[in-house]
C-alpha cells in the first residue's frame, strides 16, 4: 500500500493524505478546507479506481477560482499515477 501526501495549490486545503492499494483510493484525509465537504468526498471516493475519480473530479471549479479541492485531488491522483508509471 502506497501512502501519498500532496500539497494542493489555489484552494483552502493545505494537505491531502491518502493511500493507494491495487489502483484504488483509501483513507483520504484533508487538512484545511471545508471539512464536511471534504469528508463527503473521502467517503464517496473510498475504494474507487483512481482513473474513475480523476475523470469525475478533474476540472471542477470553486466559485471564481480556477480549481477546487476535488480538482486538486484529481491532480494529486494524476501525479501519483504518472510517478507510478500507471498513466
Secondary structure, 3 states (H helix, E strand, C coil): CEEEEECCCCCCCCEEEEEEECCEEEEEEEECCCHHHHHHHHHHHCCCEHHHHHHHHCCCCCCCCCCCHHHHHHHHHHHHHHHCCCC
